[in-house]
Amino acid sequence: MKFLCVSTEPQHPVAEELRRQGQEVSVASTVLEAGSALVHGVVDVLVVESGDLAADARWLDSLRMRARPDEPLVLGLARTDSDADLEPLLAAGVDEYLVAPFSPGEVRARRLMLERRGAARRLRRTSEEAARGEMERLAAIIQTQADVALAGLDLDEIMRLLCERARVLCGADGAAVALVEEGIVEYRVTTGSVAQHTGFKLKVEGSLTGASLLRGEVMRTDDTEEDVRVNVHATRQVGARSMICVPLWREARPVGALNVISSRTNAFDDRDVRTLELMAGLLGAAMGNAAEAKARQELMVQRTAALAALQESQELFASFMNNSPVVAFIKDEQGRRIWVNESYRRFFRIPEGVDLALIDDTALMPAASAEHVRREDQAVLSSGKAWASEGMIPSPDGSERYWLTYRFIVKERSGRRLLGGVSLDVTERKAMQAQLVVADRLAAVGTLAAGVAHEINNPLAFVLSNLSFLVGELQGVSRELPPGRIAEMEEVLREASDGAHRVRQIVRDLRTFSRGDDEVATAVNVQAVLESAITMARGELKMRAQIVREYREVPLVEGNEGRFGQVFLNLLINAAQAIPQGKPDQHEVRLVLRHSGDRVIVEVKDTGVGMPPEVRARIFDPFFTTKPVGEGTGLGLSICHGIVTGFGGEITVESEEGRGSTFRVVLPVAQRGRDVPLPPLRPLLLT
């Protein structure tokens, strides 16, 4: 032990006795000198005298403060055992005291007691430090658990984190995470002194790490040079003399190891083993979680792909069925609708978003039709065999519609039976037959009209010639007749001539619309065709609206005069029928003729009732009509569309309920019309 005696006596008897007993003793004559000795060296025991403490004991406290944290024990010396000498020592809290005379036996006894007290203090301090170290280590492990949780499923980040924490907590020079595959151990993550050895490989057989993996046990060596289990060549490469290997477990088998190494022998103890086991447990759990997460992710990817494929299949099926001309449905065995296509919704006018299962057959059709449908459905469900039948189901507006329906059984994967059905509207077939009859009649009428026109032209030429002769003769005899008679006769002849010329124009128009040409495309004067159509439709228009012309000079178009006449006549008649009779001064049918680039545009605008969106969307569909049964086949606009598009043009419609409609026909300029320069524009012609 080291003693420091604070005394003005250089050869204090206690100091001398302690030296004789083999102790290291120094003497400080002043408090300042004693303080310097405490700062610059280690002192186990301070020796002080009672007399020096009697006056003021604060200097002893100051010396104790200077010596912290290794505060020395205090041995007090008293001249007598009187209260006056002992009181200052007791008040100062000395650890032991001696009373003169200071015999060798007493000095030895007090020294031994101080040694035991010092040893007990050091043991207590070591225990406290060890406990504090364990607490700090436990806190570090808890913090590591929190950090691992924050790292989520990033396995690489977790391996780096745990590898570095294991190195620090075990006081190791380096640490590594080694994974095994096909008999080879590879350092995947490294830190500290082995950081440059990432990717280092060794065989499982003949290495400490391999033995740890094969046996599933913790392996520790205090000196790699002396341990037969160690691959000395490998440990020398990474600079390891001490080493701990802890297996990493996943699905009840070791898949790798967490290693710490030191360049010193005997560098690790049991606490380091326990620490590394905790780190390895955290890493094994993280590896398991990452593997489960990867499996879940792969499952989700597969499920997402399956759902996408299913959705694509459903969308393909829906697109196919919604664009099919048939009306399709699926029902359950109780007759509740599960699915219908768009054609079904349009026909029965079922809005989107309506729960199909809540719609009863009687809500869509008369009771008799609903009963017929129920019997047909039940027959297929009972027999399990597909069946085709024909029957009448009226549309919501009351018109009769005949359907050819094919019913069949559909089975779900769960085994539930469903009834599927597709229906084809064969009213259309009957309408086509009726239209063919009408077309035959029209062809006959056209042939008759062409013949009649030819027959009328011959006598009409005589009439016009004779009227012209009479006008000339009347002027020759005008001097022989009274003035009043001449004016009256001239007026009668002029009216007769006008009427004859009008008959000639009607005959020409009739020949235009009855011409049996082969629809060869030629250069057509659109304005002339429009005027002919106006003449033919005048009877429909005069009681409903005024005709307003808004013409500009346009080039000739590519097409067929007779076919275009059919188109414009149809559009004019439709415009007239969209306007109520009796108020022609309040309505108009405006014809606009203009061109844009290599296209000629004709617009037929009316101030009629207009069309709702659902009608406007189907206006060019074959057999679609809003007219009562027997008043229209629904083929007029469809034929117009076919004629216009057949000659490279297009026809569109704009309409709003209560605001009228505009049909727009766009036709290509004829090749000859492109070569001829356009004449200058003239003022608008309004009539």
Sequence and secondary structure as in RCSB ss.txt:
>XXXX:A:sequence
MKFLCVSTEPQHPVAEELRRQGQEVSVASTVLEAGSALVHGVVDVLVVESGDLAADARWLDSLRMRARPDEPLVL
GLARTDSDADLEPLLAAGVDEYLVAPFSPGEVRARRLMLERRGAARRLRRTSEEAARGEMERLAAIIQTQADVAL
AGLDLDEIMRLLCERARVLCGADGAAVALVEEGIVEYRVTTGSVAQHTGFKLKVEGSLTGASLLRGEVMRTDDTE
EDVRVNVHATRQVGARSMICVPLWREARPVGALNVISSRTNAFDDRDVRTLELMAGLLGAAMGNAAEAKARQELM
VQRTAALAALQESQELFASFMNNSPVVAFIKDEQGRRIWVNESYRRFFRIPEGVDLALIDDTALMPAASAEHVRR
EDQAVLSSGKAWASEGMIPSPDGSERYWLTYRFIVKERSGRRLLGGVSLDVTERKAMQAQLVVADRLAAVGTLAA
GVAHEINNPLAFVLSNLSFLVGELQGVSRELPPGRIAEMEEVLREASDGAHRVRQIVRDLRTFSRGDDEVATAVN
VQAVLESAITMARGELKMRAQIVREYREVPLVEGNEGRFGQVFLNLLINAAQAIPQGKPDQHEVRLVLRHSGDRV
IVEVKDTGVGMPPEVRARIFDPFFTTKPVGEGTGLGLSICHGIVTGFGGEITVESEEGRGSTFRVVLPVAQRGRD
VPLPPLRPLLLT
>XXXX:A:secstr
 EEEEE S TT HHHHHHHHTT EEEEESSHHHHHHHHHHS  SEEEEEHHHHHH  HHHHHHHHHHTTS  EEE
EEESSSSHHHHHHHHHHT SEEEESS  HHHHHHHHHHHHHHHHHHHHHHHHHHHHHHHHHHHHHHHHHHHHHHH
HTT HHHHHHHHHHHHHHHTT SEEEEEEEETTEEEEEEEEETTGGGTT EEESTTSHHHHHHHHTS EEES TT
T TTS HHHHHHHT SEEEEEEEEETTEEEEEEEEEESSTT   HHHHHHHHHHHHHHHHHHHHHHHHHHHHHHH
HHHHHHHHHHHHHHHHHHHHHHTSSSEEEEE TTS EEEE HHHHHHHT  TT  GGG  GGGTS HHHHHHHHH
HHHHHHHH   EEEEEE   TTS   EEEEEEEEEE TTS EEEEEEEEE HHHHHHHHHHHHHHHHHHHHHHHH
HHHHHHHHHHHHHHHHHHHHHHHHHHTGGGS HHHHHHHHHHHHHHHHHHHHHHHHHHHHHHHH       EEE 
HHHHHHHHHHHHHHHHTTT EEEEEE     EEE HHHHHHHHHHHHHHHHHTS TT GGG EEEEEEEEETTEE
EEEEEE S    HHHHTTTTSTT   S TTS  S HHHHHHHHHHHTT EEEEEEETTTEEEEEEEEEB HHHHH
S        B  
